[in-house]
Amino acid sequence: MGEVETAVRDIVTRITKVAPERIGLDTDLKSELNVDSLQGLQIVAALENQFGVRLPDEELDNYTTVRLITDTVTRLRV
């Protein structure tokens, strides 16, 4: 597991209070973990602070899995 993926999972775990073993790469944050819009914004803010990137708000609905978030953060860090 890479640095970004680990951080994304840790942030999602902390904000959702869901056990880490329930959060896989392709777990749908909205339908499987019931992440609401406020939690989504908290996750984005935590990622932006940790990695020094700007995740576009208009793409918030696209950040549905750890894999998609990890790919986006990795792309923006380059």
C-alpha positions in Angstrom: 0.0 0.0 0.0 1.4 3.4 -1.0 1.7 6.5 1.1 -1.2 8.3 -0.5 -3.5 5.3 -0.3 -2.6 4.8 3.3 -3.3 8.4 4.1 -6.6 8.4 2.2 -7.8 5.3 4.1 -6.7 6.8 7.4 -8.5 10.1 6.7 -11.7 8.3 5.6 -11.5 6.0 8.7 -11.1 9.0 11.0 -13.9 11.1 9.6 -16.4 8.3 9.0 -15.5 6.4 12.2 -15.8 3.2 10.1 -13.4 0.3 10.9 -10.5 0.3 8.6 -11.1 -3.3 7.5 -14.4 -2.2 6.0 -12.7 0.4 3.7 -11.2 -1.2 0.6 -9.9 0.4 -2.5 -13.2 0.2 -4.3 -15.6 0.6 -1.4 -18.2 3.2 -2.4 -18.0 5.9 0.2 -21.5 7.1 -0.4 -23.5 4.0 -0.9 -21.5 1.6 1.3 -20.3 3.9 4.1 -23.0 6.5 4.0 -20.6 9.4 3.6 -22.7 12.6 3.4 -21.7 15.9 1.8 -20.3 17.4 5.0 -18.0 14.3 5.6 -17.0 14.5 1.9 -15.9 18.1 2.4 -14.0 17.1 5.6 -12.2 14.4 3.7 -11.3 16.7 0.9 -10.1 19.4 3.3 -7.9 16.9 5.2 -6.4 15.6 2.0 -5.7 19.2 0.8 -4.0 20.0 4.1 -2.0 16.8 4.2 -0.8 16.8 0.6 -0.8 20.5 -0.3 -3.0 19.9 -3.3 -6.3 21.6 -4.4 -9.1 19.2 -5.1 -11.7 20.9 -7.3 -15.0 21.3 -5.5 -16.9 20.6 -8.7 -15.4 17.1 -8.8 -16.5 16.3 -5.2 -19.1 13.8 -6.5 -16.4 12.0 -8.4 -14.4 11.1 -5.3 -16.4 8.0 -4.6 -13.7 5.4 -3.7 -10.3 5.3 -2.1 -8.9 4.3 -5.4 -10.3 7.3 -7.2 -9.2 9.7 -4.5 -5.8 8.2 -4.4 -5.4 8.5 -8.2 -6.6 12.1 -8.1 -4.2 13.1 -5.3 -1.3 11.3 -6.9 -2.0 13.1 -10.2 -2.2 16.5 -8.6 1.0 16.0 -6.6 3.1 15.6 -9.7 
